[in-house]
Amino acid sequence: MQNIRQTYLEPKDCCFWVVESGKEAVGMVAAVHPEDPAQRGSALELKRMSVEKAHRGRGLSKALTWTVLRFARERGYKEVVLCTSMAQLTAQRVYEGLGFRRVRVVCPSLITKLVGFHIYCYCYEFPGSR
């Protein structure tokens, strides 16, 4: 987040969106190349999804997710991937409700494994892309 232009706007097929209410930024999402080299070229990764608490429940997360999905499909990608923590129950419901499927569960470190903290990885495959 230190250099949005360099990280999210300059690389080919990456983007960053902000939702404003008045002069206030109330939501954001980014599309970037996946960290996993095996997914590069076939997938984009949804990152940095956030909606301010006072603006939740209005469909902004769904709209931002659809924005990333449309962006990826228009550029010929076969899927969109993302990871979210086990604590983000609302986010999980949004993603699953839009057709993402959980494909992997990750414990980022030994400490997180010991305390039972997991990261859930999701994938949305565009119909007819396989």
MDTraj code that builds the backbone (N, CA, C; nanometers):
import mdtraj as md
import numpy as np

residues = "MET GLN ASN ILE ARG GLN THR TYR LEU GLU PRO LYS ASP CYS CYS PHE TRP VAL VAL GLU SER GLY LYS GLU ALA VAL GLY MET VAL ALA ALA VAL HIS PRO GLU ASP PRO ALA GLN ARG GLY SER ALA LEU GLU LEU LYS ARG MET SER VAL GLU LYS ALA HIS ARG GLY ARG GLY LEU SER LYS ALA LEU THR TRP THR VAL LEU ARG PHE ALA ARG GLU ARG GLY TYR LYS GLU VAL VAL LEU CYS THR SER MET ALA GLN LEU THR ALA GLN ARG VAL TYR GLU GLY LEU GLY PHE ARG ARG VAL ARG VAL VAL CYS PRO SER LEU ILE THR LYS LEU VAL GLY PHE HIS ILE TYR CYS TYR CYS TYR GLU PHE PRO GLY SER ARG".split()
xyz = np.array([
    [0.0819, -0.1193, 0.0000],
    [0.0000, 0.0000, 0.0000],
    [0.0867, 0.1263, 0.0000],
    [0.2173, 0.1094, 0.0089],
    [0.3042, 0.2272, 0.0119],
    [0.3142, 0.2957, -0.1236],
    [0.3014, 0.2197, -0.2319],
    [0.3103, 0.2794, -0.3641],
    [0.2046, 0.2156, -0.4533],
    [0.0836, 0.2659, -0.4437],
    [-0.0300, 0.2085, -0.5173],
    [-0.0048, 0.2131, -0.6672],
    [0.0444, 0.3239, -0.7167],
    [0.0673, 0.3359, -0.8616],
    [0.1645, 0.2286, -0.9113],
    [0.2771, 0.2139, -0.8448],
    [0.3794, 0.1181, -0.8885],
    [0.3331, -0.0262, -0.8713],
    [0.2615, -0.0554, -0.7641],
    [0.2204, -0.1927, -0.7349],
    [0.0958, -0.2359, -0.8100],
    [-0.0026, -0.1466, -0.8213],
    [-0.1339, -0.1867, -0.8720],
    [-0.1761, -0.1227, -1.0038],
    [-0.1118, -0.0146, -1.0461],
    [-0.1575, 0.0542, -1.1671],
    [-0.0620, 0.0440, -1.2849],
    [0.0665, 0.0355, -1.2591],
    [0.1634, 0.0302, -1.3689],
    [0.1793, -0.1083, -1.4312],
    [0.1781, -0.2178, -1.3534],
    [0.1943, -0.3491, -1.4173],
    [0.0758, -0.3822, -1.5096],
    [0.1062, -0.4434, -1.6219],
    [0.0024, -0.4847, -1.7170],
    [-0.0992, -0.5754, -1.6471],
    [-0.2260, -0.5516, -1.6742],
    [-0.3382, -0.6317, -1.6230],
    [-0.3560, -0.6246, -1.4719],
    [-0.3043, -0.5220, -1.4082],
    [-0.3291, -0.5002, -1.2656],
    [-0.4098, -0.3712, -1.2514],
    [-0.4862, -0.3604, -1.1428],
    [-0.5660, -0.2397, -1.1237],
    [-0.6025, -0.2250, -0.9765],
    [-0.6473, -0.1058, -0.9399],
    [-0.6860, -0.0728, -0.8032],
    [-0.8086, 0.0175, -0.8112],
    [-0.9146, -0.0195, -0.7398],
    [-1.0382, 0.0567, -0.7413],
    [-1.0689, 0.1094, -0.6012],
    [-1.1272, 0.2276, -0.5956],
    [-1.1686, 0.2889, -0.4699],
    [-1.3143, 0.3321, -0.4837],
    [-1.3939, 0.3040, -0.3800],
    [-1.5318, 0.3507, -0.3727],
    [-1.5322, 0.4724, -0.2812],
    [-1.5909, 0.5807, -0.3296],
    [-1.5984, 0.7021, -0.2494],
    [-1.7425, 0.7343, -0.2141],
    [-1.7594, 0.7918, -0.0971],
    [-1.8865, 0.8472, -0.0530],
    [-1.8555, 0.9910, -0.0128],
    [-1.9007, 1.0848, -0.0948],
    [-1.8587, 1.2229, -0.0745],
    [-1.7113, 1.2325, -0.1053],
    [-1.6345, 1.2810, -0.0097],
    [-1.4896, 1.2911, -0.0277],
    [-1.4153, 1.1840, 0.0493],
    [-1.4892, 1.0858, 0.1006],
    [-1.4300, 0.9801, 0.1831],
    [-1.4173, 0.8495, 0.1050],
    [-1.3019, 0.7852, 0.1137],
    [-1.2836, 0.6516, 0.0559],
    [-1.3463, 0.5520, 0.1525],
    [-1.4430, 0.4735, 0.1026],
    [-1.5150, 0.3804, 0.1902],
    [-1.4941, 0.2344, 0.1521],
    [-1.4289, 0.2104, 0.0396],
    [-1.4029, 0.0735, -0.0023],
    [-1.2918, 0.0694, -0.1049],
    [-1.2292, -0.0493, -0.1155],
    [-1.1226, -0.0652, -0.2141],
    [-1.1022, -0.2121, -0.2452],
    [-1.0414, -0.2358, -0.3600],
    [-1.0013, -0.3703, -0.4013],
    [-0.8958, -0.3565, -0.5103],
    [-0.8126, -0.4587, -0.5234],
    [-0.7088, -0.4593, -0.6261],
    [-0.7093, -0.5922, -0.7002],
    [-0.6602, -0.5882, -0.8220],
    [-0.6344, -0.7088, -0.9009],
    [-0.4858, -0.7071, -0.9355],
    [-0.4170, -0.8164, -0.9037],
    [-0.2726, -0.8258, -0.9270],
    [-0.2389, -0.9635, -0.9825],
    [-0.1154, -0.9779, -1.0271],
    [-0.0680, -1.1085, -1.0689],
    [-0.0487, -1.1942, -0.9440],
    [-0.0880, -1.3207, -0.9487],
    [-0.0758, -1.4070, -0.8307],
    [0.0679, -1.4251, -0.7859],
    [0.0845, -1.4456, -0.6562],
    [0.2167, -1.4740, -0.6014],
    [0.2673, -1.6096, -0.6483],
    [0.1774, -1.7045, -0.6672],
    [0.2137, -1.8388, -0.7115],
    [0.2490, -1.8352, -0.8605],
    [0.3748, -1.8600, -0.8950],
    [0.4156, -1.8552, -1.0367],
    [0.3363, -1.9505, -1.1261],
    [0.2873, -2.0614, -1.0711],
    [0.2103, -2.1576, -1.1506],
    [0.0781, -2.0984, -1.1988],
    [0.0285, -1.9955, -1.1310],
    [-0.1003, -1.9348, -1.1684],
    [-0.0833, -1.8144, -1.2605],
    [0.0366, -1.7676, -1.2774],
    [0.0598, -1.6481, -1.3593],
    [0.0234, -1.6759, -1.5046],
    [-0.0457, -1.5825, -1.5637],
    [-0.0873, -1.5962, -1.7026],
    [-0.2257, -1.6542, -1.7171],
    [-0.2704, -1.7332, -1.6202],
    [-0.4054, -1.7900, -1.6284],
    [-0.4991, -1.7306, -1.5238],
    [-0.4440, -1.6649, -1.4192],
    [-0.5270, -1.6119, -1.3105],
    [-0.4816, -1.4723, -1.2715],
    [-0.5755, -1.3970, -1.2192],
    [-0.5447, -1.2741, -1.1474],
    [-0.5840, -1.2969, -1.0022],
    [-0.5208, -1.2225, -0.9123],
    [-0.5499, -1.2377, -0.7698],
    [-0.6227, -1.1135, -0.7184],
    [-0.7331, -1.1365, -0.6496],
    [-0.8070, -1.0303, -0.5833],
    [-0.7368, -1.0025, -0.4508],
    [-0.6994, -0.8772, -0.4278],
    [-0.6264, -0.8392, -0.3066],
    [-0.6862, -0.7115, -0.2476],
    [-0.6559, -0.6891, -0.1221],
    [-0.6837, -0.5629, -0.0522],
    [-0.8309, -0.5261, -0.0440],
    [-0.9218, -0.6249, -0.0487],
    [-1.0648, -0.5944, -0.0364],
    [-1.0914, -0.5374, 0.1020],
    [-1.1562, -0.4224, 0.1041],
    [-1.1909, -0.3589, 0.2305],
    [-1.3090, -0.2664, 0.2100],
    [-1.4038, -0.2702, 0.3037],
    [-1.5158, -0.1769, 0.3049],
    [-1.5291, -0.1253, 0.4476],
    [-1.5378, 0.0061, 0.4632],
    [-1.5529, 0.0670, 0.5949],
    [-1.6775, 0.0123, 0.6647],
    [-1.6683, -0.0100, 0.7931],
    [-1.7779, -0.0698, 0.8706],
    [-1.9098, 0.0023, 0.8503],
    [-1.9081, 0.1332, 0.8494],
    [-2.0327, 0.2104, 0.8358],
    [-2.0997, 0.1921, 0.6996],
    [-2.0276, 0.1365, 0.6032],
    [-2.0804, 0.1203, 0.4670],
    [-2.1023, -0.0257, 0.4292],
    [-2.0865, -0.1146, 0.5237],
    [-2.1081, -0.2574, 0.4958],
    [-2.2574, -0.2884, 0.4892],
    [-2.2890, -0.4005, 0.4240],
    [-2.4281, -0.4417, 0.4116],
    [-2.5025, -0.3725, 0.2991],
    [-2.4319, -0.3021, 0.2142],
    [-2.4928, -0.2280, 0.1028],
    [-2.4564, -0.2860, -0.0327],
    [-2.3842, -0.3975, -0.0329],
    [-2.3466, -0.4613, -0.1584],
    [-2.2156, -0.4135, -0.2183],
    [-2.1404, -0.3325, -0.1440],
    [-2.0145, -0.2818, -0.1988],
    [-1.9126, -0.3928, -0.2215],
    [-1.9034, -0.4869, -0.1291],
    [-1.8076, -0.5980, -0.1459],
    [-1.8412, -0.6794, -0.2697],
    [-1.9686, -0.7068, -0.2902],
    [-2.0086, -0.7809, -0.4106],
    [-1.9755, -0.7020, -0.5359],
    [-2.0050, -0.5722, -0.5345],
    [-1.9775, -0.4891, -0.6519],
    [-1.8274, -0.4833, -0.6807],
    [-1.7468, -0.4697, -0.5780],
    [-1.6018, -0.4663, -0.5973],
    [-1.5496, -0.6000, -0.6491],
    [-1.6034, -0.7094, -0.5953],
    [-1.5623, -0.8422, -0.6423],
    [-1.6007, -0.8608, -0.7882],
    [-1.7234, -0.8231, -0.8260],
    [-1.7657, -0.8335, -0.9659],
    [-1.6778, -0.7479, -1.0561],
    [-1.6329, -0.6335, -1.0064],
    [-1.5440, -0.5475, -1.0840],
    [-1.4145, -0.6212, -1.1181],
    [-1.3574, -0.6887, -1.0202],
    [-1.2347, -0.7654, -1.0438],
    [-1.2619, -0.8811, -1.1398],
    [-1.3737, -0.9514, -1.1200],
    [-1.4070, -1.0633, -1.2083],
    [-1.4225, -1.0161, -1.3535],
    [-1.4955, -0.9069, -1.3740],
    [-1.5124, -0.8530, -1.5097],
    [-1.3769, -0.8127, -1.5700],
    [-1.2963, -0.7446, -1.4909],
    [-1.1645, -0.6997, -1.5348],
    [-1.0804, -0.8190, -1.5811],
    [-1.0783, -0.9256, -1.5017],
    [-0.9992, -1.0446, -1.5354],
    [-1.0530, -1.1133, -1.6607],
    [-1.1834, -1.1282, -1.6677],
    [-1.2430, -1.1963, -1.7836],
    [-1.2186, -1.1187, -1.9123],
    [-1.2333, -0.9863, -1.9068],
    [-1.2110, -0.9026, -2.0251],
    [-1.0682, -0.9150, -2.0775],
    [-0.9754, -0.9519, -1.9907],
    [-0.8364, -0.9657, -2.0300],
    [-0.7979, -1.1094, -2.0615],
    [-0.8959, -1.1995, -2.0618],
    [-0.8719, -1.3364, -2.1050],
    [-0.8230, -1.4321, -1.9979],
    [-0.8292, -1.3936, -1.8711],
    [-0.7867, -1.4845, -1.7649],
    [-0.8927, -1.5912, -1.7423],
    [-0.8479, -1.7078, -1.6988],
    [-0.9373, -1.8216, -1.6773],
    [-0.9970, -1.8243, -1.5378],
    [-0.9308, -1.7559, -1.4433],
    [-0.9786, -1.7605, -1.3056],
    [-0.9288, -1.6411, -1.2253],
    [-0.9947, -1.6204, -1.1116],
    [-0.9533, -1.5222, -1.0125],
    [-0.9332, -1.5982, -0.8823],
    [-0.8215, -1.5733, -0.8178],
    [-0.7898, -1.6399, -0.6913],
    [-0.7795, -1.5346, -0.5811],
    [-0.7940, -1.5803, -0.4570],
    [-0.7811, -1.4916, -0.3415],
    [-0.7590, -1.5748, -0.2175],
    [-0.7091, -1.5110, -0.1134],
    [-0.6949, -1.5746, 0.0173],
    [-0.7534, -1.4816, 0.1222],
    [-0.8184, -1.5390, 0.2223],
    [-0.8768, -1.4627, 0.3322],
    [-0.8615, -1.5425, 0.4604],
    [-0.8618, -1.4757, 0.5716],
    [-0.8429, -1.5466, 0.6983],
    [-0.9718, -1.6140, 0.7442],
    [-0.9554, -1.7122, 0.8297],
    [-1.0702, -1.7836, 0.8838],
    [-1.1611, -1.6912, 0.9635],
    [-1.1092, -1.5794, 1.0113],
    [-1.1876, -1.4850, 1.0902],
    [-1.2805, -1.4003, 1.0036],
    [-1.2578, -1.3951, 0.8754],
    [-1.3370, -1.3116, 0.7850],
    [-1.4599, -1.3870, 0.7346],
    [-1.5508, -1.4167, 0.8245],
    [-1.6687, -1.4974, 0.7906],
    [-1.7575, -1.4303, 0.6865],
    [-1.7789, -1.3012, 0.7004],
    [-1.8630, -1.2308, 0.6033],
    [-1.7996, -1.2348, 0.4650],
    [-1.6697, -1.2141, 0.4583],
    [-1.6004, -1.2200, 0.3292],
    [-1.6140, -1.3581, 0.2671],
    [-1.5997, -1.4617, 0.3480],
    [-1.6141, -1.5982, 0.2962],
    [-1.7531, -1.6181, 0.2367],
    [-1.8560, -1.5693, 0.3065],
    [-1.9935, -1.5835, 0.2548],
    [-2.0114, -1.5075, 0.1231],
    [-1.9537, -1.3882, 0.1158],
    [-1.9637, -1.3103, -0.0083],
    [-1.8987, -1.3866, -0.1229],
    [-1.7754, -1.4302, -0.1024],
    [-1.7026, -1.4990, -0.2096],
    [-1.7736, -1.6279, -0.2503],
    [-1.8147, -1.7084, -0.1534],
    [-1.8831, -1.8345, -0.1854],
    [-2.0167, -1.8080, -0.2532],
    [-2.0869, -1.7033, -0.2119],
    [-2.2143, -1.6679, -0.2744],
    [-2.1999, -1.6240, -0.4191],
    [-2.0817, -1.5740, -0.4542],
    [-2.0560, -1.5309, -0.5917],
    [-1.9969, -1.6411, -0.6786],
    [-1.9745, -1.7590, -0.6200],
    [-1.9263, -1.8719, -0.6996],
    [-1.7820, -1.9114, -0.6776],
    [-1.7128, -1.8454, -0.5863],
    [-1.5770, -1.8889, -0.5525],
    [-1.5862, -2.0200, -0.4753],
    [-1.4872, -2.1060, -0.4950],
    [-1.4823, -2.2299, -0.4164],
    [-1.3504, -2.2359, -0.3413],
    [-1.3586, -2.2860, -0.2189],
    [-1.2382, -2.2989, -0.1374],
    [-1.1537, -2.4115, -0.1937],
    [-1.0269, -2.3823, -0.2207],
    [-0.9399, -2.4818, -0.2830],
    [-0.8245, -2.5253, -0.1937],
    [-0.7970, -2.4471, -0.0885],
    [-0.6817, -2.4802, -0.0042],
    [-0.6956, -2.4114, 0.1310],
    [-0.6432, -2.4769, 0.2343],
    [-0.6348, -2.4188, 0.3682],
    [-0.4869, -2.4144, 0.4050],
    [-0.4400, -2.2986, 0.4501],
    [-0.2981, -2.2778, 0.4770],
    [-0.2792, -2.2288, 0.6203],
    [-0.1778, -2.2811, 0.6867],
    [-0.1314, -2.2262, 0.8150],
    [0.0001, -2.1556, 0.7841],
    [0.0026, -2.0224, 0.7908],
    [0.1214, -1.9488, 0.7480],
    [0.2475, -1.9720, 0.8312],
    [0.2321, -2.0167, 0.9552],
    [0.3504, -2.0374, 1.0387],
    [0.3204, -2.1424, 1.1448],
    [0.4229, -2.1847, 1.2142],
    [0.4054, -2.2816, 1.3222],
    [0.3172, -2.2241, 1.4326],
    [0.3358, -2.0972, 1.4636],
    [0.2547, -2.0346, 1.5687],
    [0.1073, -2.0341, 1.5301],
    [0.0767, -1.9969, 1.4051],
    [-0.0634, -1.9956, 1.3628],
    [-0.1210, -2.1364, 1.3626],
    [-0.0383, -2.2332, 1.3311],
    [-0.0839, -2.3725, 1.3351],
    [-0.1167, -2.4139, 1.4779],
    [-0.0315, -2.3754, 1.5720],
    [-0.0532, -2.4103, 1.7123],
    [-0.1797, -2.3475, 1.7702],
    [-0.2113, -2.2260, 1.7273],
    [-0.3319, -2.1593, 1.7787],
    [-0.4548, -2.1876, 1.6927],
    [-0.4368, -2.2642, 1.5863],
    [-0.5509, -2.3030, 1.5024],
    [-0.5991, -2.1951, 1.4072],
    [-0.5103, -2.1052, 1.3669],
    [-0.5455, -1.9984, 1.2731],
    [-0.5144, -2.0439, 1.1307],
    [-0.6116, -2.0265, 1.0418],
    [-0.5959, -2.0718, 0.9031],
    [-0.6236, -1.9591, 0.8049],
    [-0.5644, -1.9719, 0.6897],
    [-0.5946, -1.8871, 0.5742],
    [-0.6647, -1.9755, 0.4723],
    [-0.7778, -1.9270, 0.4207],
    [-0.8530, -2.0011, 0.3204],
    [-0.8253, -1.9410, 0.1834],
    [-0.7912, -2.0252, 0.0882],
    [-0.7656, -1.9824, -0.0490],
    [-0.8835, -2.0230, -0.1358],
    [-0.9278, -1.9303, -0.2191],
    [-1.0454, -1.9499, -0.3038],
    [-1.0098, -1.9324, -0.4504],
    [-1.0933, -1.9880, -0.5353],
    [-1.0767, -1.9759, -0.6795],
    [-1.2143, -1.9581, -0.7447],
    [-1.2221, -1.8664, -0.8387],
    [-1.3403, -1.8505, -0.9224],
    [-1.2969, -1.8829, -1.0642],
    [-1.3529, -1.9888, -1.1207],
    [-1.3216, -2.0261, -1.2585],
    [-1.4318, -1.9757, -1.3497],
    [-1.3915, -1.9059, -1.4555],
    [-1.4908, -1.8567, -1.5502],
    [-1.5505, -1.9729, -1.6272],
    [-1.6814, -1.9741, -1.6441],
    [-1.7463, -2.0824, -1.7197],
    [-1.6841, -2.0969, -1.8583],
    [-1.6590, -2.2197, -1.8955],
    [-1.6030, -2.2497, -2.0271],
    [-1.4551, -2.2253, -2.0409],
    [-1.3859, -2.1970, -1.9299],
    [-1.2428, -2.1683, -1.9396],
    [-1.1546, -2.2910, -1.9254],
    [-1.2107, -2.4033, -1.8943],
    [-1.1312, -2.5262, -1.8782],
    [-1.1556, -2.6222, -1.9903],
])
top = md.Topology()
chain = top.add_chain()
for i, resn in enumerate(residues, 1):
    res = top.add_residue(resn, chain, resSeq=i)
    for name in ("N", "CA", "C"):
        top.add_atom(name, md.element.get_by_symbol(name[0]), res)
traj = md.Trajectory(xyz[None], top)
